[in-house]
Amino acid sequence: MKSSHRDLYHAFVDQGLDTWLSRLPEQLARGLDRKRYGDLPAWEKAVAKLPALPTERQVWLDHDTVTVELPLSDAQRRQSENLLRKLAPWRKGPYSLGGIHIDTEWRSDWKWQRVAPHLSPLPGRRVLDVGGGSGYHAWRMAGAGAAFVLVIDPSPRFYYQFHAVRHFVGDADGGCTHFLPVGIEDVPAKLEAFDTVFSMGVLYHRPSPLEHIQQLKDALRPGGELVLETLVVDGDETTVLLPGERYAAMPNVYFLPSSSALSQWLTRCGFDNVRVVDEAVTSLDEQRATQWMTFQSLADFLDPEDRSRTLEGYPAPRRAVLVANKP
């Protein structure tokens, strides 16, 4: 068994996630299926070839840039950077690993700055990060004192990005941060195991948004906290946009409610203390192409004559963060 898998199994045992534990072999095998993901062997090889690192290092998980300082030779730094680039595109960050700055597509630290002041204190909490990408926010949660953080995301590329960062972070987080390459539908029903559940940038990709909200609720313990971030539009509690084939060039975007409508959805799903804690139009400085994400980004998806509209004529991306509690 790979050490990363062994650590995950041990963590599930320690956290009492017995009902989920028996499903891990099948979920890991499916999520890391070489036949299904043709690029997976190259990503796995890139992480495996990262150079051995000195034990002594300084790690900051509570900085805007997740930072690991340690002495690397020029050859080690070049080798590490070349291998990390094989995992591109890097979408969530930023990271600084041994002097290698990974300038990701998203300034995820800006989102964290908007979200963090509204969270129940994380020390000692068990956290589920749904659709967490490379794990940037999970490292920040660990840096804020969470006792156990589990990222779930079905992308094997993000799984290997996470483990590349883990190679540099080492055990500076106390081994509390983990990644399982599955989606929310693979979380056992009625698990009720987590103190805080994050779903950021996922809801608008779900054709059944109320089902997604219910799945998030089922993962929370009674009294637990949901942090939900998604695309929204202006309007009242009856306003919901259902785009056509594409929204901002994305093919898999479904329901974009107003913040008021989304608040009502959460209430209808049984959440209490629903509040909108942030809402803002996404800027071209927050999401953009970089040397670590060289594909098209937000600027390419907006009307060049009117940046307040997408290429398709819809309102430009606007995101809201809602926080709510399970009774």
Secondary structure, 3 states (H helix, E strand, C coil): CCHHHHHHHHHHHHCCCHHHHCCHHHHHHHHCCCCCCCCHHHHHHHHHCCCCCCCCCEEECCCCCEEEECCCCHHHHHHHHHHHHCCCCCCEECEEECCEEECCCEEHHHHHHHHHHHCCCCCCCEEEEECCCCCHHHHHHHHCCCCEEEEECCCHHHHHHHHHHHHHHCCCCCCCEEEECCCHHHCCCCCCCEEEEEEECCHHHCCCHHHHHHHHHHHEEEEEEEEEEEECECCCCCCEECCCCCECCECCCCCEEEHHHHHHHHHHCCCEEEEEEEEEECCCCCECCECCECCCCHHHHEECCEEEEECCCCECCEEEEEEEECC
